[in-house]
Amino acid sequence: MSVPRSNGVLLGRLPQAVQGWSEITDLYLNKFGHPPPGSRVFRWTRQVINGRKDALKRTCADVPPPGK
């Protein structure tokens, strides 16, 4: 079982959204490099609008093997 990091790391400001989505792959890779195949990546996000913060939301994804 994978466990998320207990300390948060700020990746940076989100890039401009395209059709409602912001691509964060480059932010992640610049900070951590490529995760090993078969590992699990955890991401915590918090929306901030005009200084007001919503609750943290956790998302995770499994890193696929090469070629997938």
Summary of the structure (lengths in Angstrom):
residues: 68
radius of gyration: 13.6
end to end distance: 22.3
largest distance: 42.1
contacts: 99
relative contact order: 0.22
helix: 12%
strand: 26%
